[in-house]
């Protein structure tokens, strides 16, 4: 085992504390008001523990280690127990220790220090010792090899036998990716199909050239549409873009679009153009998206990795009819309308062609780009380049690449996504806080929480480890968020006096659109006053003694107590420009991967979304049969049968009543 010497001492210290705590464990509150987690750890660890970095000898069991397999887990359990009971570890006390706080920051700089990404995690329920235990845990589960395997393109999405290489999408021209496929320490394990024949040094660079080739195609196409060289069937310029797609084929691009709208450079590039996203199969979404658009000026982008997602394909057919109804005439054929007004982003070119989309208008990507990690592929680049120009998007890719390099190279103690991921594991697995909030103090990041919600919850909401064995704890966190200060007037009540929800506050030193009334606080300063105040309010709270001193009437005092001790991290960045949006995206993508690596799960598959889809198919078949042929409802349980009958008879009942 790889416990550092002081950690062993700390383990001994906290073990004594934890034994008294376990006695009153059982999902109830202990006398300090903390929620105790039920004890779940098996008494004995069942797997051999590999030497970190010894990839040659790494067996399947070793490769699939999860955090509960290693003794470092016990040390952290014990540490967490002390946080539940020891008042000295209340954030009110921890935050007054300036030496501790100074140690719990990490900074990433660019442009000679003019651009800063500053993480302050001193308001997390951690000490330097706990952080060291978390780094030990990461070592013990071979985190570093797993991250390296991801970087080099090993098939770490083992259930689907795929590599996970969204970082390759942001590598600039001339980048040397010959490390691709190179086994760690000479081992060929986990390099799948390619392992048998070995890799040529050049293969990674060929792969990267293919990425750049697609980017060049996007650049050429978007420039031609923006300049008016490519036009619609009637000869009008195409200045409205509707992107049809759902989940990973929508949320990321939509978040970036929102984030760019007020950025002066991006906004200028978008002048006179409209980009909208159509995701929901609810016909209301189609109506609202298209109602005020001129089809002759509209280009439709169908974004779907599989090109078979039910919602996306029905929306695509609906929009195709909307185009045809308006544009088809004796001289304009339907096939021409589809060819000139519909393009696709997909890994399934055959289905795109079958739909009627011209081969040259299909922008591809690869199976090693997961849907929710696809913003930097053609999924995001096509609609966003049409709206903001490819030039702007290159800057965005550069921001994401900057954080990729930081993630793969910075030592763990300076590595911001690693720190954020480890804190996620600590808060959810050890302290038992299963929900977390993402609170950007930036209106432009309005859709960021929704995107990261998918990235994180679809990736890490799993119940088995890589080897299929059940996890001994819940994985995945429930993630939600709204921009500050709107959230403050909504759910912050619950954060301050209800549940403990670890939060990430994100703020900026400069506004995208600064404004100040004469002799008043600048609007951005007003916003940021809240950014600085809220984390302290959560951490310190307010005691009964404070309230008595303030002269609060006795009957109200208990209602006005804030327990405090609510953890948060503050991320302060220089400005929210195109580059910074790319940085934020990569930061949170990698944070998710870190948590998955520590938990020992596959963060890159999503079988959990399938069951509901299959069942919806049965219902769809039933509804269609009932509507078209009067077939009665059959094959469902009593509840679903009566609900379906109610639904299907609705129109008939109305007719009868008339
Ligand atoms: O249902 C979930 C999901 O498979 C996501 O993972 C994916 O991003 C989304 O559906 C859309 O899939 P596609 O891009 O294939 O249409």
Boltz pocket constraint, residues with backbone or C-beta under 6 A from the ligand:
constraints:
  - pocket:
      binder: B
      contacts: [[A, 246], [A, 247], [A, 248], [A, 249], [A, 303], [A, 304], [A, 305], [A, 306], [A, 307], [A, 308], [A, 309], [A, 312], [A, 371], [A, 372], [A, 458], [A, 606], [A, 609]]
      max_distance: 6.0
